[in-house]
Amino acid sequence: MNVKRFDGTAAVRLAAGLMFAWLPAGLNLRAANHAYLTDVPDYEWHAGCFGTATGNLMGFWDRHGFPDFYTGPTAGGEAPLTSQPPNRGIQALWASRAGRDGRPPNQPGHEDDYYVDYESTAPDPYVTAGREEHPPDCLGTSSV
């Protein structure tokens, strides 16, 4: 994160150039002693800690000011607060798979190509299936 000053204001920039806030320069902000975030998703662990935690954060921001972080069909396109049924499709936010959350059943995703089981050392499934890896479906590169 970096702070840039423009004509008497400060802009806090996040990754990918997203603008978080415009604040008057010199504004003295102090953290509250007790701050509570509400409507924070609590998704079940799925396909890794980092992905699940990232899904929780993306879900929070989708519900609080960045509504296009999640645009799939689950919960009408707004990140749900839980990944319990009928919201399992939200897992596609961090782990794509054929047939999940609007992805065509014949279009392999990340799980189809790289995931066998937790801590598995087996070859990647796309290798054992004798097919090419799926096109990138990462944030900013996805066409699905």
N, C-alpha and C positions, 0 to 999 in steps of 0.2 A: 504494500500500500504506500502511496506517496501523496504528498500534498503540494499542490501548485497554486500560486497566487495569480489572479487576474483582476486587474482594476479594482483593488480593494476587497475582493472576495477570495475565499479559499475553497478549492474544490478537492474533495477526497476521491482519488481514483482507485478502483479495484481492478482485479484481473480482467483481461480482455477489454480494457478501456471503459468499463461501465462507470458511470458517474454516480456516486452514492449520495452526495449532498452538496449544496452550495451554502456556505456559511459566511457571515461577515468577517472580514479579516480582524484578527485581534480579539475575537469573541472568546471569553474565558469559559469553557465548558467543563463541568466537573461531573464525574460519575455519581449516580445515586448510591446510597449505602445499600439499598435493596432494590434490585431491578428484576422484574418477572416478565418473561416472554410468554405470551399466550398463543394458542393455536399452533403449537410446534408439533409437527408430525412425529409419531413414534413408531417407525416401521420395524417389523421383525427382521432380524439378521437374515440376509440372503446374499450368497455369493461373495462374501467378504465384508470385513469391518469398514474399510475405507469407503466402499461403494454404498453401504447402508447408511453410514454417517453422512456422506455427501447427499444421498437421497433425502435424508431428514432436513438438511440445510436448504437444498433446492426446493423442497416442498414448503418450507417456511416462507422463503422469499417469493415463491409462486403465489402464496396466499396473502403476501404483504408487500405489494408494490411492483412486482415483476411477474405479471400474470402469464407471460409467454415462456417461462422456464419449463413448465409442463403443459403440453397441448394434446396429449393422447385422449382416447375415448373413456378411460376410467374416470368415474365420478364426474362426468360431464366436462372434462378438460381442466378441472381445478384439482390440484394435488390434494388427495384426501388426508385425513389425520391418522389413518391406520392402514396397514397393508393386509388386514384381515379380509376374508371374503365379504363383499364382492369386489374388493379393491386390490386384489393380487396383481393386476396389470400395472400398478405403479412401479413394480420392480423393474420394468423396462426402462425406467429413468436411469438406472445404473447397471442393468444387466439385460441386454436385448436377447430375445430368443424367438425362433420361428413360431408364429401363431400367438404370441403374447402381445396384448395391448395394441391390436390393430396391425401388427406386422404380419405379412402374408405367411401362411404355413409352409410355403415352399422357399422361403427366403431365410436362410440360417442367420443367426445373430451371434453375439459374443459368446454366450453360454454354449451354443451348439458347436462352435469352433474351438473353444479353449477350456471348457470346464468338464471334468470327469467326476470328481468328488473332492471333498475337503482334503487338502494336503496330498492329493494324488500326484504321483510321479509318472503316471502313464503318459504315452504320447498324446498330443492334442487330438481331439476327435476329428478335426478336418483332415489330419494326416492319415489316421486309420481308416477314414471313409474314402480316401483317395480323391478329395475334391479341393478346390481352391478356397482360400480364406474369404470370408464375406468382406464386402467393401466397408471402409471405416464408417462407424455410426456413432462417433464421438460428438460431444457438444461442439457445434459450429461446423461439423462436416456431414451431418446426417441428412439424407434425402428422404428418410422414412420417419 
